[in-house]
Amino acid sequence: MISSKKKYLTMAILSAISSMSFMASVSAEDVTDSKLENYDLENVVIEEKAEEQTYDDKYIRTGGDVDIITSEDIEKHHYTSVADAIKRLPGVEVQDVGYKAFEYGYSNYQASVTINGDSRVLILIDGKRISNEANSSVSSEHNKSQIFALIPPENIDRIEVIKGASAMAYGSDATGGVINIITKKGEYNSSSLDVGFGSWGKQKYTISNSGKNDKLSWMVSYSKDKRDDMKYVDREYKENRTYYNSGYDEDNTFLKLDYDFDENQSLELMHTYKNTFGYYPIMAPDYSSKLALDEAISSGIFNPNNNGYDKLSQDDPAWNRYHRWWYVFNKGSFTKNRTSNYDVKYIFNHDDGIDNYIRIFNNENRYYMDRNRPKFTDYTQLDYKQYSWTKDQAKGINFRWGKKLDDTNILYTGLDFTNSTFSEHSYASYYPNTGVFKHGTISSIERDTWNAFIQDKMQFNKLTITPGLRYNYYGKNKGYSISSSDKYTDYDTDSYSRLTMGLFTNYAIDDNQNIYASWSQVYNAPYAPDIAKAANELEAEKGNAYTLGYNGQIGKSSFGANYTLTKFDNTFGAFSVPSETDPELFESKTTNIASDIQSIGFNYGYKFDDNWSANLAYSHAKISIDKKMNTSSSASYEDLRNNLHYNNKYTVSINYDKDKFNTGLDAILYTGMDDKYFSNNSFLVLDWHANYEIDENLTAYILVNNLTNECYETKAVAKEGIGALPMEGRNFMVGLNYTF
């Protein structure tokens, strides 16, 4: 990827193409004093000089498997979200549902992400955590990563996807990895307008302005993304079906102001706002069972009032006949989500390129769901409505201090405090025919967390070693929950704390090849929802995470291989037990279990000439359960985890870039799905994009997703049956981007 004539500094080596799938993965710590070649891999042009290395590579991170998606790559592919951008990376699994609406806090019916098979993924925006420690959970359905709260891609300078543990600065709970989103900063005066139109009434508009005037720089943008109901391919009849009630309308605004007092001090203000309205289909109906359902109801063979679906086994034919039609026919149901985040960051010293700063932040999410529920006996008629209101807020302070002690030693430390609050009124019910309103579950939780770390990045010739310590303090959960039947649950709990250690290493075989290895201790406290559902007293998650890998380049070829192992001596597992109120019904309980997560990944990239390049990659992950306590015979979430997602992911990209034109074909092959839950045991999805520079200010583009109109899913929910959450069929978008 990078040619060099002379190496004058090796500080935290990790110079790499761990280039997986469709992005160039760069973790460069190999510094040269010569002009570097441009290396184009999968439409990502890397022009890397010493001063252009990523901040984390130079000062924070050592070794590891890291992919970088640049702003140039985002512009060429015209990604519509962070999830859309990272889903092509091997080892990264984005399970999507095909629509924007979601049920707050639950990963079953919204986009969720895992890295190396682990859902414990930390998401950062400019180094700040995007999570809420009051309502998060690592048990069966809760999604800690809050991927719905992320900013649109047009405001992103780069996305760094770190697989596995790679620095104590990131935390002892990020066992899967880290998604670090770095936002753009105004550096020169420029404005742009992007307009795109596509399938199913797709409209996308973005207008932005950036500039710099003396000591003040700014970046401001507004974007709208909207679409009507999408179409998908029905698994049974292979027909194009309309996914009714799946349209959405989303607005985003972004503001970032930077003022430089002098060369060492600056002040930054950032505000991000996202407002999403999405119609909510929940899932797609099962057309193969519609006639059987109608006949069963009309003939009295199946009476939903007396044989509720939740009392039927999932292998009973009546399950899908009933559940997949009654539950999904929610015409007019919708969710609204508003995310509003503020940050003020003061850099008080810029020591040898290391930012010493203090940041104050306030992150807030508000959510509302309005859902229509049809009658049991006639799914075309409204029976009652359900509502949910949710607000979560995380506010706090980050402190970072680092110092370059000498050319071979960088000390870096930090302190974080966060106050997290969560309030919810979920699944309240209103019956229009009688005017009766019944409250749902009312919850209120608050929690304070403290974290402090210190690490020392040391250079010994070709070897870089970074030992570190981190102190984790999870304060007491304070709060309560009142169920719809007025059952009161006290959420007050004890606090949890532990000191964890880590060691991260990298060895430069030569200027173009590196071997890395790491070990770190895992720690994560249980959250209020887990504790409330516990079958016994829950202990905090504890374990060890290991990473081993290689990356490098020989001639026109780039290589990468990695292996991760996370051994949880103690983690959380969900299982089913008979309900206290009805022994025929089951409820979820949480307990401690032991578990291993293993993953492997390989990649190969080749640059044929100045115009053509290709990349191939493979990744695999698997969860193993060593033991369970007090579990029923029902399958737990962890048992199903290897069946409810794909087990193997193959990616191929072929790209061409010359003069004013560039294009690329991206392929993802998913294999190893369980056909008890998926439409097939393998899916091949092809995406194509092309850009043409009409003049220096105007670019035209086109992209076609799912070229072959594949019937596929990336997410399965066991109780919903086969193919319940289909992905988009073939669709396109054409547009123009104008800069002025």
C-alpha positions in Angstrom: 0.0 0.0 0.0 2.7 2.4 0.9 6.3 2.6 -0.4 9.1 4.2 1.6 12.7 4.9 1.0 13.8 5.6 4.5 12.3 5.1 7.9 13.1 7.8 10.4 10.6 7.2 13.1 8.7 4.2 14.3 6.4 5.1 17.1 3.5 2.7 17.7 4.2 0.7 14.6 1.0 -0.9 13.2 1.3 0.1 9.5 -1.3 -1.9 7.8 -3.7 -2.8 5.2 -6.0 -5.1 7.2 -8.2 -4.2 4.3 -11.4 -6.2 4.7 -14.2 -6.4 2.3 -15.0 -3.1 0.6 -13.0 -0.6 2.6 -9.3 0.0 2.9 -8.3 -0.9 6.4 -5.5 1.4 7.5 -3.7 1.3 10.8 -0.6 3.2 10.0 2.2 3.8 12.4 4.9 3.4 9.8 6.3 6.8 9.3 8.3 7.8 6.2 10.1 10.9 5.0 9.5 10.3 1.4 6.5 11.0 -0.9 4.1 8.2 -0.6 2.3 6.5 -3.4 -1.4 6.6 -3.9 -2.9 3.2 -3.4 -6.4 2.7 -4.6 -8.2 -0.3 -3.1 -11.9 -0.7 -3.4 -12.3 3.0 -4.4 -10.5 4.2 -1.3 -7.5 6.4 -2.1 -5.0 6.5 0.7 -2.4 9.3 0.6 -0.7 8.8 3.9 2.1 11.0 5.1 3.3 11.2 8.7 1.1 14.1 9.6 -2.0 12.4 8.1 -1.9 9.2 10.3 -5.0 8.8 12.4 -4.9 10.3 15.9 -5.6 7.0 17.6 -2.9 5.2 15.7 -0.2 7.6 16.8 -1.1 8.1 20.4 -3.8 5.7 21.7 -4.1 2.4 19.9 -1.4 -0.3 19.4 -1.9 -3.1 17.0 -5.2 -4.7 16.3 -7.5 -5.3 13.4 -8.7 -1.9 12.2 -10.7 -0.9 9.1 -11.1 2.7 8.1 -13.9 4.1 6.0 -12.9 7.5 4.7 -15.1 10.4 3.7 -14.0 9.8 0.0 -15.3 6.3 0.2 -18.6 7.5 1.7 -19.0 10.0 -1.1 -18.3 7.4 -3.8 -20.7 4.8 -2.4 -23.3 7.3 -1.3 -24.0 5.4 2.0 -27.2 6.4 3.6 -26.2 5.5 7.2 -23.3 4.3 9.3 -24.9 0.9 9.3 -25.0 0.9 5.5 -21.3 1.8 5.5 -19.9 -0.8 7.9 -22.1 -3.8 6.9 -19.6 -4.6 4.1 -16.7 -5.1 6.5 -15.9 -8.7 7.4 -16.3 -9.5 11.0 -18.9 -6.8 11.3 -22.5 -8.0 11.3 -25.3 -5.5 10.8 -28.7 -7.2 11.2 -31.3 -4.9 9.7 -35.1 -5.1 9.4 -35.7 -3.1 6.2 -37.5 -0.1 7.8 -36.6 2.9 10.1 -39.2 2.3 12.8 -38.2 0.3 15.9 -39.3 -0.7 19.4 -37.0 1.2 21.8 -34.3 -0.8 23.5 -35.0 -4.1 21.8 -32.8 -5.4 19.1 -35.3 -7.8 17.6 -37.1 -5.1 15.7 -34.4 -2.7 14.8 -30.9 -2.6 13.3 -28.3 -4.0 15.6 -24.6 -4.6 15.2 -22.0 -7.2 16.4 -18.3 -7.4 15.8 -16.6 -10.8 15.8 -19.8 -12.3 16.9 -20.1 -10.1 20.1 -22.9 -7.6 20.6 -20.8 -5.7 23.2 -19.8 -3.0 20.7 -18.8 0.5 21.9 -19.8 3.3 19.6 -18.0 6.6 19.9 -18.5 10.0 18.2 -15.2 11.9 18.3 -14.2 9.7 21.2 -17.4 10.2 23.2 -19.6 7.2 24.1 -23.0 6.9 22.6 -24.8 4.8 25.2 -27.0 5.0 28.3 -25.8 3.1 31.3 -29.2 3.2 33.1 -31.3 1.2 30.6 -28.7 -0.8 28.7 -28.7 -4.5 28.9 -26.6 -7.4 27.5 -29.3 -9.9 27.9 -31.5 -11.3 25.2 -33.1 -8.4 23.5 -31.7 -5.1 24.6 -29.3 -3.2 22.3 -26.6 -1.2 24.1 -25.0 0.3 21.1 -27.9 2.6 20.2 -27.0 2.6 16.5 -30.3 4.5 15.8 -28.8 7.6 17.4 -25.9 8.0 14.9 -25.3 11.0 12.7 -25.7 10.8 8.9 -22.6 9.9 6.8 -22.3 13.3 5.0 -20.9 14.8 8.3 -18.3 12.1 8.8 -14.6 12.5 8.1 -13.9 8.8 8.7 -15.2 5.7 10.6 -12.6 3.6 12.4 -13.9 0.1 13.1 -11.7 -1.7 15.6 -12.3 -5.4 16.0 -11.5 -6.8 19.4 -9.7 -5.2 22.3 -7.1 -2.7 21.3 -6.6 0.0 24.0 -7.5 0.5 27.7 -8.8 4.0 26.6 -11.8 2.4 25.0 -13.1 0.5 28.0 -13.3 -3.0 29.6 -16.8 -3.6 28.3 -16.0 -3.2 24.5 -15.2 -6.9 24.0 -16.5 -7.1 20.5 -14.9 -3.9 19.3 -15.3 -0.2 18.8 -16.9 2.0 16.1 -15.2 5.4 16.3 -17.0 8.0 14.2 -14.8 11.1 13.5 -16.8 14.1 12.4 -15.7 16.7 9.8 -14.3 20.1 10.6 -14.5 23.2 8.6 -11.1 23.8 6.9 -11.9 25.9 3.8 -14.8 27.8 2.4 -17.1 25.4 0.5 -20.8 24.7 0.0 -22.4 21.6 -1.5 -25.8 20.4 -2.6 -26.7 16.7 -3.1 -30.0 15.6 -4.6 -31.0 12.0 -5.2 -34.1 10.2 -6.3 -34.8 6.5 -6.4 -37.1 3.5 -6.0 -40.3 3.6 -4.0 -40.4 7.4 -3.9 -36.9 7.6 -2.5 -35.8 11.3 -2.0 -32.5 12.4 -0.4 -31.4 16.0 -0.1 -28.3 17.4 1.6 -27.0 20.9 1.8 -23.9 21.9 3.7 -21.5 24.8 4.2 -18.1 24.9 5.8 -15.5 27.6 6.1 -12.7 29.2 8.0 -12.2 32.8 8.9 -9.1 33.6 10.9 -9.5 31.7 14.2 -13.0 30.5 13.6 -14.0 27.5 11.5 -17.5 26.0 11.0 -19.4 23.1 9.5 -23.2 23.2 9.1 -25.5 20.9 7.2 -29.1 19.8 6.8 -30.3 16.6 5.2 -33.6 14.9 4.5 -34.1 11.2 3.7 -37.6 9.8 2.9 -39.1 6.8 1.2 -42.5 5.2 0.7 -43.3 1.5 1.3 -40.5 -0.7 0.0 -40.8 -4.0 -2.0 -39.2 -7.3 -1.2 -39.2 -10.8 -2.7 -41.6 -13.2 -1.0 -39.8 -16.4 0.1 -42.6 -18.8 -0.7 -43.8 -17.6 -4.1 -40.7 -15.6 -5.2 -43.0 -12.7 -6.0 -42.3 -9.0 -5.5 -44.4 -7.9 -2.5 -45.1 -4.5 -1.0 -43.8 -4.2 2.5 -46.9 -2.2 3.7 -46.4 0.4 6.3 -42.6 0.5 5.9 -42.1 4.1 4.7 -40.2 6.8 6.6 -39.2 10.5 6.7 -36.0 11.6 8.5 -34.4 15.0 9.1 -30.8 15.6 10.3 -29.0 18.8 11.2 -25.3 19.2 12.2 -23.4 22.1 13.6 -19.8 22.3 14.5 -17.9 25.4 15.5 -14.1 25.6 16.3 -12.3 28.6 17.7 -8.5 28.5 18.0 -7.2 30.8 20.7 -3.6 30.0 19.9 -1.6 27.0 18.6 -2.2 25.1 21.9 -5.8 26.1 22.9 -9.1 25.8 21.2 -12.8 25.6 21.9 -15.3 23.3 20.0 -19.1 23.3 20.1 -21.0 20.6 18.3 -24.7 19.9 18.1 -26.3 17.0 16.3 -30.1 16.6 15.8 -32.0 13.7 14.2 -35.7 13.4 13.9 -37.1 10.1 12.4 -40.7 9.3 11.6 -41.2 5.7 10.5 -44.3 3.7 9.8 -44.1 0.4 11.7 -44.9 -2.9 10.0 -43.2 -5.0 12.7 -42.7 -7.9 10.3 -43.8 -9.2 6.9 -46.8 -11.5 6.7 -46.5 -15.1 5.7 -48.4 -15.4 2.4 -48.2 -19.1 2.3 -50.4 -19.4 5.4 -53.0 -16.8 4.6 -55.7 -19.1 3.1 -55.2 -21.7 5.8 -55.6 -19.0 8.5 -58.8 -17.6 6.9 -60.2 -21.1 6.6 -59.3 -22.1 10.1 -60.9 -19.0 11.6 -64.1 -19.1 9.5 -64.6 -22.9 10.2 -63.9 -22.6 13.9 -61.0 -25.1 13.7 -58.7 -22.4 15.2 -60.1 -19.8 17.6 -57.5 -17.2 18.4 -59.5 -16.1 21.5 -59.2 -19.5 23.1 -55.8 -20.5 21.6 -53.6 -17.5 21.8 -50.4 -17.8 19.8 -48.3 -17.4 22.9 -49.6 -20.7 24.2 -48.8 -22.6 21.0 -45.6 -24.3 20.2 -43.7 -22.7 17.3 -43.9 -25.9 15.3 -47.7 -25.8 15.4 -48.9 -24.8 11.9 -51.4 -22.4 13.6 -48.5 -20.3 14.9 -47.6 -18.7 11.7 -51.1 -18.8 10.3 -52.2 -16.7 13.2 -49.3 -14.8 14.5 -47.8 -13.6 11.2 -51.1 -12.1 10.0 -52.7 -10.8 13.2 -49.6 -9.3 14.6 -48.3 -7.5 11.5 -51.4 -6.0 10.0 -50.9 -2.7 11.9 -51.8 -0.2 9.2 -51.0 3.3 10.3 -48.7 2.3 13.2 -45.6 4.4 13.5 -42.7 5.4 15.8 -41.0 8.7 16.2 -37.5 9.2 17.5 -35.7 12.4 18.2 -32.0 12.5 19.1 -30.4 15.8 20.3 -26.8 15.8 21.4 -24.6 18.8 22.6 -20.8 18.8 23.2 -18.5 21.5 24.4 -14.8 20.6 24.2 -11.9 22.7 25.4 -8.4 21.7 24.3 -6.1 23.4 26.9 -2.8 22.0 25.6 -1.6 20.5 22.4 1.5 18.6 23.6 3.6 17.3 20.7 0.4 16.7 18.7 -1.5 15.1 21.7 -4.8 16.9 22.5 -5.2 17.5 26.2 -8.9 18.4 26.7 -12.0 18.5 28.8 -15.4 17.9 27.3 -18.9 18.4 28.7 -21.7 16.7 26.9 -25.5 16.1 27.0 -27.0 13.3 24.9 -30.8 13.0 24.8 -33.2 10.6 23.0 -37.0 10.8 23.0 -39.1 8.1 21.5 -42.8 7.6 20.9 -44.7 4.5 19.5 -48.3 4.4 18.3 -49.4 0.9 17.3 -52.8 -0.3 16.1 -53.7 -3.9 17.1 -56.3 -5.8 15.0 -58.9 -8.0 16.5 -58.0 -11.6 17.2 -60.8 -12.9 15.1 -60.6 -10.4 12.3 -57.1 -9.0 11.6 -58.6 -6.4 9.2 -60.5 -4.6 12.1 -59.0 -2.4 14.8 -59.3 -3.9 18.4 -57.2 -1.5 20.4 -54.1 0.8 20.3 -50.8 0.6 22.1 -48.5 3.5 23.0 -45.0 3.8 24.4 -43.1 7.0 25.5 -39.4 6.9 26.3 -36.7 9.4 27.3 -33.1 8.6 28.0 -30.4 11.1 28.8 -26.7 10.8 29.4 -24.7 13.9 30.5 -21.2 14.1 31.9 -17.6 15.0 31.4 -14.5 13.6 29.7 -11.0 14.5 30.6 -7.9 13.5 28.6 -4.3 14.2 29.2 -1.3 12.8 27.3 2.4 13.5 27.1 5.2 12.4 24.8 7.9 11.7 27.3 10.4 11.0 24.6 10.5 9.7 21.0 9.8 6.2 22.2 7.3 6.7 25.1 3.8 8.2 25.2 1.8 8.4 28.4 -2.0 8.8 28.0 -4.7 8.9 30.7 -8.3 9.9 31.1 -11.2 10.3 33.5 -15.0 10.0 32.6 -18.1 10.7 34.6 -21.6 10.1 33.3 -25.0 10.5 34.8 -27.6 8.4 32.9 -31.3 8.6 33.4 -34.1 6.6 31.8 -37.9 6.9 32.0 -40.5 5.0 30.1 -44.2 4.3 29.8 -44.4 1.3 27.6 -47.4 -0.5 26.0 -50.2 1.5 27.4 -53.5 0.4 25.8 -56.6 2.3 24.6 -59.8 0.7 23.5 -61.7 3.0 21.1 -65.0 1.1 21.3 -65.3 1.5 25.1 -63.0 4.5 25.7 -61.0 2.6 28.3 -57.3 3.4 28.8 -55.0 1.1 30.7 -51.5 2.1 31.7 -48.6 0.0 30.6 -45.2 -0.6 32.4 -43.9 2.6 34.0 -40.2 2.7 34.7 -37.7 5.2 36.0 -33.9 4.5 36.4 -30.9 6.6 37.2 -27.2 5.6 37.5 -23.8 7.3 37.8 -20.6 5.8 36.3 -17.0 6.6 36.7 -14.0 5.3 34.7 -10.3 6.2 34.8 -7.5 4.7 32.8 -3.7 5.1 32.2 -1.6 3.5 29.6 2.0 3.8 28.4 2.9 3.3 24.8 6.5 2.2 24.6 8.7 1.7 21.5 11.5 -0.9 21.6 13.1 -0.9 18.1 10.5 -2.8 16.0 8.3 -3.7 19.0 5.6 -1.5 20.4 4.1 -2.4 23.8 1.2 -0.6 25.5 0.4 -1.8 29.0 -2.6 -0.2 30.7 -4.9 -0.1 33.8 -8.5 0.9 34.0 -10.7 1.5 37.0 -14.5 0.9 36.4 -17.1 2.1 38.8 -20.8 1.5 38.1 -22.9 3.3 40.7 -26.1 2.1 42.2 -29.2 1.7 40.1 -31.9 3.9 41.5 -35.4 3.6 40.4 -38.5 1.5 40.1 -40.9 -0.2 37.6 -44.7 -0.6 37.8 -46.2 -3.2 35.6 -49.6 -3.0 33.8 -51.0 -5.1 36.6 -49.6 -2.7 39.2 -46.8 -5.0 40.3 -44.0 -2.8 41.8 -40.4 -3.7 41.2 -37.6 -1.9 43.1 -34.6 -1.2 40.8 -32.3 0.0 43.6 -29.1 -2.1 43.5 -25.6 -2.2 44.8 -22.7 -0.6 43.0 -20.0 -2.5 41.1 -16.3 -1.8 40.6 -13.1 -3.4 39.5 -9.6 -2.6 38.3 -8.8 -4.2 35.0 -5.5 -4.6 33.1 -4.5 -4.9 29.4 -1.4 -5.4 27.3 -1.3 -4.5 23.6 1.6 -5.3 21.3 2.8 -4.8 17.7 5.9 -6.1 16.0 7.1 -4.6 12.6 8.6 -7.5 10.6 9.7 -4.9 8.1 8.4 -1.6 6.7 5.3 -3.3 5.2 4.4 -6.2 7.5 3.2 -6.4 11.1 2.2 -8.9 13.7 0.0 -7.8 16.6 -1.3 -9.5 19.8 -3.3 -8.3 22.8 -4.8 -9.4 26.1 -7.2 -7.5 28.2 -9.5 -8.2 31.1 -13.2 -7.9 30.6 -15.6 -6.2 33.1 -19.2 -5.1 32.8 -21.8 -4.6 35.5 -25.3 -5.9 35.2 -28.0 -3.3 34.5 -31.3 -2.7 36.1 -33.4 -4.6 33.5 -31.1 -7.7 33.9 -31.3 -7.5 37.7 -35.1 -7.2 37.7 -35.4 -10.3 35.7 -32.7 -12.3 37.5 -33.4 -15.8 38.7 -30.7 -15.3 41.3 -28.2 -12.6 42.4 -26.3 -11.5 39.3 -22.5 -11.0 39.3 -20.8 -8.6 37.0 -19.4 -9.9 33.7 -15.8 -11.0 33.9 -13.4 -12.6 31.5 -10.4 -12.2 29.2 -10.1 -11.1 25.6 -7.3 -12.2 23.3 -6.4 -11.0 19.8 -3.7 -12.3 17.4 -3.2 -11.1 13.8 -1.0 -10.2 10.9 -1.2 -7.6 8.1 1.1 -6.5 5.4 1.8 -5.9 1.8 4.1 -7.6 -0.7 4.2 -6.0 -4.1 0.7 -5.4 -5.4 -0.9 -7.7 -2.9 -2.1 -6.9 0.6 -2.8 -9.6 3.2 -4.5 -9.8 6.6 -5.4 -12.5 9.1 -6.8 -12.3 12.6 -8.1 -14.5 15.4 -10.0 -13.4 18.5 -11.1 -15.3 21.6 -13.2 -13.8 24.4 -13.6 -16.1 27.4 -16.4 -15.1 29.7 -15.9 -16.8 33.1 -19.1 -15.0 34.0 -21.6 -13.4 31.7 -25.4 -13.0 31.4 -27.8 -15.5 29.8 -31.5 -15.4 29.3 -33.8 -18.5 29.6 -37.5 -19.2 29.9 -39.4 -20.4 32.9 -43.2 -20.9 33.5 -44.9 -17.7 34.4 -46.0 -17.1 38.0 -49.5 -16.1 36.9 -50.1 -18.7 34.1 -48.0 -21.9 34.0 -48.9 -22.3 30.3 -47.0 -19.1 29.5 -43.3 -18.5 29.8 -41.3 -15.5 30.9 -37.7 -14.6 30.5 -35.2 -14.8 33.3 -31.5 -13.9 33.6 -28.7 -15.7 35.2 -24.9 -16.0 35.1 -23.3 -18.4 32.6 -19.9 -19.1 31.2 -19.3 -18.5 27.4 -16.7 -18.3 24.7 -16.8 -16.2 21.6 -14.3 -17.1 18.8 -13.8 -15.4 15.4 -11.4 -15.6 12.5 -10.9 -13.4 9.5 -8.8 -13.3 6.3 -8.5 -10.8 3.5 -6.6 -10.4 0.3 -6.3 -7.3 -1.8 -4.7 -6.9 -5.2 -4.0 -3.7 -7.3 -3.8 -4.7 -11.0 -2.8 -1.3 -12.3 -3.5 2.4 -11.7 -7.2 1.8 -12.5 -8.2 -1.7 -11.4 -8.2 -3.2 -8.0 -10.0 -6.1 -6.2 -10.4 -7.3 -2.6 -11.6 -10.6 -1.1 -12.3 -11.4 2.5 -13.8 -14.1 4.8 -15.0 -14.0 8.4 -16.6 -16.4 10.8 -17.7 -16.2 14.4 -19.2 -18.7 16.9 -20.5 -18.6 20.4 -20.1 -21.6 22.8 -21.9 -22.1 26.1 -19.9 -23.9 28.7 -22.6 -24.2 31.3 -26.0 -22.9 32.4 -27.7 -22.7 35.7 -31.4 -23.1 36.6 -32.4 -23.1 32.9 -35.5 -24.7 31.4 -35.5 -27.0 28.4 -36.5 -24.1 26.2 -33.7 -22.8 24.0 -32.1 -19.7 25.4 -31.0 -16.7 23.4 -27.3 -17.8 23.6 -28.2 -21.3 22.3 -30.1 -19.7 19.4 -27.4 -17.0 18.7 -25.5 -19.2 16.2 -28.7 -20.1 14.4 -30.3 -16.6 14.2 -27.5 -15.1 12.1 -25.2 -16.1 9.3 -22.1 -18.1 10.3 -19.9 -17.2 7.4 -19.5 -14.0 5.4 -17.6 -13.8 2.1 -17.0 -10.4 0.5 -15.6 -9.5 -2.9 -15.2 -6.1 -4.5 -13.9 -5.1 -8.0 -13.3 -1.4 -8.7 -12.3 0.8 -11.5 -11.2 4.4 -11.2 -9.8 6.5 -14.1 -10.0 10.3 -14.8 -13.5 11.5 -14.3 -15.2 8.1 -13.9 -15.2 5.5 -11.1 -17.3 2.4 -10.5 -17.4 -0.7 -8.3 -19.3 -4.0 -7.9 -19.6 -5.2 -4.3 -20.7 -8.8 -3.4 -21.6 -10.3 -0.1 -22.2 -14.0 0.3 -23.8 -15.0 3.6 -23.8 -18.8 4.4 -24.6 -21.1 7.3 -28.0 -19.8 8.1 -30.5 -22.1 9.8 -33.5 -22.6 7.4 -35.8 -23.0 10.4 -35.6 -19.2 10.7 -34.2 -17.9 7.3 -35.7 -18.2 3.8 -32.5 -20.0 2.7 -29.2 -21.2 4.2 -27.2 -18.8 2.0 -27.7 -15.5 0.3 -25.7 -13.6 -2.4 -26.2 -9.9 -2.5 -24.7 -7.7 -5.3 -24.5 -3.8 -5.2 -23.2 -1.5 -7.9 -22.3 2.1 -7.9 -20.8 4.6 -10.5 -19.8 8.3 -10.4 -19.0 10.6 -13.3 -17.4 14.0 -12.8 -19.2 16.3 -15.3 -17.0 19.2 -14.4 -14.9 20.2 -11.4 -18.1 21.2 -9.5 -20.7 18.8 -10.6 -20.8 15.0 -10.2 -23.5 12.6 -11.3 -24.0 9.2 -9.7 -26.1 6.1 -9.7 -26.3 3.1 -7.4 -28.2 -0.1 -7.6 -28.6 -2.3 -4.6 -29.5 -6.0 -4.7 -28.9 -6.3 -8.4 -30.3 -9.8 -8.7 -33.4 -9.1 -6.6 -32.4 -11.6 -4.0 -34.9 -12.8 -1.4 -32.9 -12.5 1.8 -32.8 -11.5 5.5 -30.0 -10.4 7.8 -32.0 -10.8 11.0 -34.2 -13.6 12.3 -36.5 -13.8 15.4 -37.2 -17.3 16.4 -40.8 -16.8 17.5 -41.8 -15.0 14.3 -41.1 -17.8 11.9 -39.2 -18.0 8.6 -38.4 -14.9 6.6 -40.3 -12.5 9.0 -37.9 -9.5 8.4 -37.1 -9.4 4.7 -34.6 -6.9 3.2 -35.1 -4.6 0.3 -35.5 -6.0 -3.2 -33.7 -4.5 -6.1 -33.7 -0.7 -5.9 -31.8 2.2 -7.4 -30.9 5.9 -6.8 -29.6 8.5 -9.2 -28.4 11.9 -8.2 -26.2 15.0 -8.6 -23.7 16.5 -6.3 -22.8 20.2 -6.8 -20.1 22.1 -4.9 -19.8 25.9 -5.0 
